[in-house]
């Protein structure tokens, strides 16, 4: 029998990893479907019929036929459906959402684009790359300061905000960012990786066999 949730992603995708992580931490089985972006599978009519923006991740909830896109929205959706990681109160839910929005605006866009340039997926001139690197370091410094004396970003327990931002910071070294400069971030990551159900990306979203 197929699992309730079906995740379409790419093994290199940080946003897709965030969704896979939440499902894994919740011990919720899911089916994973690799989408070959290089071959243009995301541009086909068949995929666009499932994912309105032609992007991954895409989550299909077979219990109600819902197709959800954009990782931040998917995590919020799953927090409702799983009854986990949404915060202990409305105030915590709002704070978690604020962290997620900040994460995309200040952290993810800079770390992911620097990573894409370092891995050869995106061509950036040196001046543009330098901007992403500087802004990425500034965001990591802010995150580091915010985590001082804290285990989690919101409240006393892991929330979707931690899952979301971990799924960005985990790729920072591939973008040339030295995480040893941010000891509170490193401590937070260690707490996160010790959670029951945690798995690395290559386990949850294996690369296709050649």
C-alpha positions as CSV (number, residue, x, y, z in Angstrom):
1,X,0.0,0.0,0.0
2,X,1.3,3.5,-0.9
3,X,2.1,5.9,1.9
4,X,-0.3,8.8,2.6
5,X,2.4,11.3,1.6
6,X,4.3,11.4,-1.7
7,X,7.3,13.8,-1.9
8,X,8.6,14.9,-5.3
9,X,12.1,16.3,-5.0
10,X,15.7,16.3,-6.1
11,X,18.5,14.8,-4.0
12,X,20.5,18.0,-4.1
13,X,17.5,20.2,-3.0
14,X,17.7,21.8,0.4
15,X,14.0,22.8,0.3
16,X,13.0,19.2,-0.5
17,X,15.2,17.9,2.3
18,X,13.3,20.1,4.8
19,X,10.1,18.3,3.9
20,X,11.6,14.9,4.1
21,X,13.2,15.8,7.4
22,X,9.9,16.7,9.0
23,X,8.3,13.5,7.8
24,X,11.2,11.5,9.1
25,X,11.2,13.2,12.5
26,X,7.5,12.5,12.8
27,X,8.1,8.9,11.9
28,X,5.6,9.3,9.0
29,X,6.3,7.0,6.0
30,X,6.4,8.7,2.6
31,X,7.1,7.8,-0.9
32,X,9.9,9.7,-2.6
33,X,9.9,10.5,-6.3
34,X,13.0,11.9,-7.9
35,X,12.5,14.7,-10.4
36,X,15.3,15.1,-13.0
37,X,15.5,18.9,-13.3
38,X,18.5,18.7,-15.6
39,X,16.4,16.6,-18.1
40,X,13.6,19.2,-17.8
41,X,11.1,16.9,-16.1
42,X,9.8,19.8,-14.0
43,X,8.8,21.6,-17.2
44,X,6.6,18.8,-18.6
45,X,2.8,19.2,-18.8
46,X,2.5,16.1,-16.5
47,X,4.5,17.6,-13.7
48,X,3.1,21.1,-14.1
49,X,-0.3,19.5,-13.7
50,X,0.9,18.5,-10.2
51,X,3.1,21.4,-9.3
52,X,1.7,24.8,-10.3
53,X,5.1,26.5,-10.4
54,X,7.0,23.6,-11.9
55,X,9.3,23.3,-8.9
56,X,10.3,20.9,-6.2
57,X,9.4,20.1,-3.5
58,X,5.9,19.0,-4.2
59,X,4.0,17.2,-1.5
60,X,0.9,15.1,-2.5
61,X,-1.4,14.2,0.4
62,X,-3.3,11.1,-0.9
63,X,-5.8,11.3,2.0
64,X,-7.4,14.4,0.5
65,X,-5.8,14.9,-2.9
66,X,-4.1,18.1,-1.8
67,X,-1.0,19.2,-3.8
68,X,1.2,21.5,-1.8
69,X,4.2,23.4,-3.1
70,X,6.8,25.8,-1.6
71,X,8.7,24.2,1.3
72,X,7.7,26.8,3.9
73,X,4.0,26.2,3.1
74,X,4.5,22.5,3.1
75,X,6.1,22.5,6.5
76,X,3.2,24.6,7.9
77,X,0.7,22.2,6.3
78,X,2.4,19.2,7.7
79,X,2.6,20.7,11.2
80,X,-1.2,20.9,11.1
81,X,-1.7,17.4,9.7
82,X,0.9,15.7,11.8
83,X,0.0,17.6,15.0
84,X,3.7,18.2,15.6
85,X,6.3,21.0,15.2
86,X,3.8,23.8,15.1
87,X,4.7,25.3,18.5
88,X,2.9,24.9,21.8
89,X,0.7,28.0,21.3
90,X,-0.5,30.5,18.7
91,X,2.3,32.9,19.8
92,X,4.9,30.2,19.2
93,X,3.3,29.3,15.8
94,X,3.5,32.9,14.8
95,X,7.1,33.2,15.9
96,X,8.1,30.0,14.0
97,X,6.5,31.4,10.9
98,X,8.4,34.6,11.4
99,X,11.7,32.7,11.6
100,X,10.9,30.8,8.5
101,X,10.1,34.0,6.5
102,X,13.3,35.6,7.8
103,X,15.2,32.4,6.9
104,X,14.2,32.6,3.3
105,X,14.7,36.4,3.0
106,X,18.1,36.6,4.7
107,X,19.6,33.1,5.0
108,X,18.5,30.7,2.3
109,X,18.7,32.9,-0.7
110,X,22.3,33.8,0.1
111,X,23.6,30.4,1.2
112,X,21.8,28.5,-1.5
113,X,23.0,30.8,-4.3
114,X,26.6,30.8,-3.1
115,X,26.4,27.0,-2.9
116,X,25.0,26.8,-6.5
117,X,27.9,28.9,-7.7
118,X,30.5,26.8,-5.9
119,X,29.0,23.6,-7.3
120,X,28.8,25.0,-10.8
121,X,25.1,25.0,-11.1
122,X,24.9,28.8,-11.4
123,X,27.3,31.2,-13.1
124,X,27.9,34.3,-10.9
125,X,30.4,37.1,-11.5
126,X,32.8,37.6,-8.6
127,X,31.1,40.8,-7.4
128,X,27.7,39.2,-7.2
129,X,29.0,36.1,-5.5
130,X,30.8,38.4,-2.9
131,X,27.4,40.0,-2.1
132,X,25.8,36.6,-1.4
133,X,28.8,35.6,0.7
134,X,28.7,38.8,2.8
135,X,25.0,38.7,3.3
136,X,25.1,35.0,4.1
137,X,27.7,35.6,6.8
138,X,25.7,38.4,8.2
139,X,22.6,36.1,8.4
140,X,24.7,33.3,10.1
141,X,26.0,35.8,12.6
142,X,22.4,36.9,13.4
143,X,21.3,33.3,13.8
144,X,24.3,32.5,16.0
145,X,23.6,35.5,18.3
146,X,19.9,34.5,18.5
147,X,20.8,30.9,19.5
148,X,23.0,32.0,22.4
149,X,21.7,30.3,25.5
150,X,19.0,28.5,23.6
151,X,18.5,24.9,22.4
152,X,15.7,25.7,19.9
153,X,14.6,28.8,18.0
154,X,11.1,28.9,19.5
155,X,10.0,27.8,22.9
156,X,11.4,24.7,24.5
157,X,11.0,22.2,21.8
158,X,11.9,21.7,18.2
159,X,9.5,23.4,15.7
160,X,9.1,23.7,12.0
161,X,11.4,26.8,12.3
162,X,14.3,24.6,13.4
163,X,13.6,22.1,10.6
164,X,13.4,24.8,8.0
165,X,16.6,26.7,9.0
166,X,18.5,23.5,9.6
167,X,17.7,22.4,6.0
168,X,19.4,25.6,4.9
169,X,22.4,25.8,7.2
170,X,23.3,22.1,6.6
171,X,24.4,23.1,3.1
172,X,26.4,26.2,4.1
173,X,29.8,24.5,3.9
174,X,29.1,23.6,0.3
175,X,28.7,27.3,-0.3
176,X,32.1,28.1,1.2
177,X,30.8,29.1,4.7
178,X,32.9,28.0,7.7
179,X,30.4,27.0,10.4
180,X,33.1,26.8,13.0
181,X,32.8,30.6,13.2
182,X,29.3,30.2,14.6
183,X,29.6,28.0,17.7
184,X,25.9,28.5,18.8
185,X,24.8,27.4,15.4
186,X,27.0,24.4,15.5
187,X,25.6,23.4,19.0
188,X,22.0,23.8,17.7
189,X,22.8,21.6,14.7
190,X,24.2,18.9,17.0
191,X,21.0,19.0,19.1
192,X,19.0,18.7,15.9
193,X,21.0,15.8,14.5
194,X,20.5,13.9,17.8
195,X,16.8,13.9,17.4
196,X,15.0,10.6,17.1
197,X,14.1,10.1,13.4
198,X,16.9,12.4,12.1
199,X,18.3,11.2,8.8
200,X,20.8,12.7,6.3
201,X,19.6,13.9,2.9
202,X,21.2,11.0,1.0
203,X,19.2,8.5,3.1
204,X,15.8,10.3,2.7
205,X,16.3,11.4,-0.9
206,X,18.8,9.0,-2.5
207,X,20.4,10.0,-5.8
208,X,19.2,8.0,-8.8
209,X,21.3,5.1,-9.8
210,X,23.5,5.7,-12.9
